[in-house]
Amino acid sequence: MTYLTSLFNSVGMPPPPDRRSLMATYVVTGCAGFIGSHLSEQLLDRGDSVVGIDSFTPYYARCLKEHNLGGLRTRSGFRMFEGL
């Protein structure tokens, strides 16, 4: 029994739900950028799913954004859509 479970039991409350039951799907806009790609990786690492959207605006070279997506495209739970 974990500390939190025993604490909740001591005050007559049900324990908090297991993290696995809290997994969610997140939409990350700008997923090919620096911040969006790192955020997507972190969400996938903790077990969530990610729907990534990026318009590939020419603020950064497309090859840099494609590089950011390299590892994400092969991960389970990641889907990518290119927007306008």
Secondary structure, 3 states (H helix, E strand, C coil): CCHHHHHHHHCCCCCCCCHHHHCCEEEEECCCCHHHHHHHHHHHHCCCEEEEEECCCCCCCHHHHHHHHHHHHCCCCEEEEECC
